[in-house]
């Protein structure tokens, strides 16, 4: 009999596969890193590379490449720190918000179809469990991710 955490690991791996497939539906779909970065900027407002690095646990060079792609696509822009700090921050553009909302709506439509025979209580219970899991992952990694 597998340990419960072995079952959880396998199921979360499969969930990650689903989200990638859902986002690659068209040539204009956002890639995984763009979707994640735009979601963070939407949830917590403008952020520096340093803050994004803290949240995601990625090195600055990786984030520089990912944010440069957002800038080139017009999905984010760089602004002076609204709080007067030295570091410039990345902010979601109206185009970025529009594309993010479109991708999210598509993802939710997919989920609506997948859980069509679930009760609202079952969907909510799963969402609550995943929220707890994500909060515990943040605690374990000594990070705090923005939540909408």
N, C-alpha and C positions, 0 to 999 in steps of 0.2 A: 504494500500500500504506500503510495507516494506521500511525502510530507505535504501538509497544506501549503507551505511556501513554495514547494516545487510546482504544485498546481497553479498557484498564483503567478509564478514567473512565466510559465508557459502561456497562460491566458493573456497576460499583459503584453507578451511578445506578439501574440496574434492580433491584439488590438492595435498595436503600432503598425502592423502590416496593413490593416484595414484603412487606417487614416491616410497612409501613403497612397493607396489605390484610389480612395475617394478624391484626393486632391489632384491626381494626374488624369482626370477625366477629359480635359481639353488642352490644347496647346497654349491657351492663355491662362491656365491655372497657375496659382502661386506655388512655388516649391515649398518644401517643408520648412526650411529655415526662414523664408520670407513670411510665411503664415505665422510662425512662432514669434518672430521679432515684431511684426505688426500687431499681433495680439497683445504682446507685452506693452508696447507703446500705447495702445488703446486703453489697456487696463490701468496703467500707472502714470501716463503722461510722458513728457519728454525725459529721455534718459541718456546718460553719457555711456561711452564705450566701457568705462570702468564698472558702472552699475550693471550693464548688460552682462559683463564678464562675471560679476559676483552672482547674479541670478542663475545664469546658464552654466557656469563652470567651464566656460570656453576661454581659450587664450585670445589675447587682443588681436593677433594677426588674423585669426579665423573670423572674428567679428568685424574687423576692418574690411575683409573681402565681402562678407555678407551684407554689411551696411552700405558698402560702395555700390553693390548691385541694386539695393533699394533706392539709393540716390539716383543712379542712372535711369531707373525705370520710373522715376517721379513718384514713388510710393512713400518716401520719407524725405525730409529735408533737415539740414543742420541749422540750429539756432543758438544764439548766445544763451547761457544759463539764465532762466527767468528769475532765479534766486540770487543772481550776481556772482556766481562762482566762475572760476577760470575756464573749466572744461565746457566745450560746446556740447550741445545735446541733440539727439535725434528726435524728430517729431513726425507723427503721422500726417501725411498730406490729405487733402480731400479725396484725391484719386486713390491713395492707399487705403483710406477708410472705406471707400466705395468697393474696391476690389476685395478687401477683407470681409466686408459684410456680405458680398455676393458669394464668396467661398464658404463662409460660415452657414449661410442659408442653404447652400447645396449640401453641405455636410449634414445639416439638421434634417433636410428632406430624406437623405439616405438613411439616417438613424430612425426617422419616423416610419419608413418602410420596414426596416429590420425589426423594430420592436412593436410592430402594428398589433400583435396579439398579446402584448404585455399590458398590465394595468398601469395607470399613472403612479400608483403606489410602488410597483415593482421598479419602474424607471427611476423614480425618486430615491428609492432605497439604494439602487446601484450607484446613482450619482453621488449620494451622501457617502457611500463606502469609498468611492474613488476620490472624493474630496478629502476624506480622512487619510487615505493612503498617500495622496500628494502632500498633504501637510506633514505627515510623518516622514516622508522622503526629505522634505525641506529641513525638518528638524535634524534628521540623521546626518545630512550633508552640511548642517549649520548655515543654511540659506533661508531666505524668505522670498518666495515668488509672489508677484502681484496677483491679486484675485479681483475679478470684476465685481 
